[in-house]
């Protein structure tokens, strides 16, 4: 096994004992990138020079006997909608093609402070809008398990990089499933923390009340280790929660005995792939054998989550994306006129891809006078109902288990002509963003050679619980 295929937590141990150097490890990842990128296309920018410099610095700290974080010297990939100082941050959009931020996102800065080696910026659906990483200026990222298939999205580049050894661990963002769904499609582990757990400063906004930064890794303990580094209150993000920061690795060994898990009956219905259903149910049986109590629960408003999500997300997107006008940021279309409105129009129609334009139009429509009450306000009310379903369920259970996706990875191009089909891929994930809850995806089986993911949902700020269940499952499933 090459270094780039090992888990972060294991590599942290080897680095600490000086059995390997961060330079060796970083070179192993860079070599894998050279081999795999032509067929995977996980990265928008590679930051080889920066990475090697950070690796040498990490090695120096270890040699000097400094107290270092487990993340010291570990190669990390960063989704390209997270600002990186001096490094192009494009959101996979033409409109930000040449945008170079002057500061790091707080999550990125925290990782760097802990000694992370930033290896590159990963591909995504433009501004996070999509479920397959096909809506990108650099073209689709391919699934490392079978390159004819999509890797999921929108953090597809991060998921594919981790799954192929082109990164040890990665940062992603999740507005409606974008960490959990690509993790499921690439057979890895991903966590979307509670809304407010990780600062959103420097995350380029898609839908601000839903966006959250999280981690994609090879296992629950890798995710816990990285989450330890990036979370915490940030006074520069007013939605960042001022709550205690636990050590997420400390609950991993506790096992699942005595915990209660709910299976929402509305999630195991027609439309769910039979192979995924069987994989999740087998995983649940293993957990039950290990002492977990399983009961059926009901989330009666689940069927409204996709419609309310796509109203709220597009409304917020239309407002957030108004800032890209050719004046303040990035791309400006050449126009022969000095008419400003014409310049805005040309810039926006050429700078944004078709899915982003569709969302801006939908969002503008649902916010417009006369339709606001019928669509946007109603969606907000439904959002509250969805949240109260979860509140009720969590009075009885410690966590909720569902499939991550209703379908297996699909072929590249297969759903591009039908946006509604693409939206339905998020049916099991969006309700957590609407409710602000933490969720994880862990691999729970293989169906026709493709991975199936199980989603574990927790109470607000109880990431420890879902990491514990995920880690417990990983131990009994091997
Ligand atoms: N696929 C969903 C969307 O397009 C979720 C994306 C995300 O979480 N960024 O909105």
Boltz pocket constraint, residues with backbone or C-beta under 6 A from the ligand:
constraints:
  - pocket:
      binder: B
      contacts: [[A, 127], [A, 128], [A, 129], [A, 130], [A, 131], [A, 153], [A, 154], [A, 173], [A, 174], [A, 175], [A, 176], [A, 177], [A, 178], [A, 179], [A, 206], [A, 313], [A, 422], [A, 426]]
      max_distance: 6.0
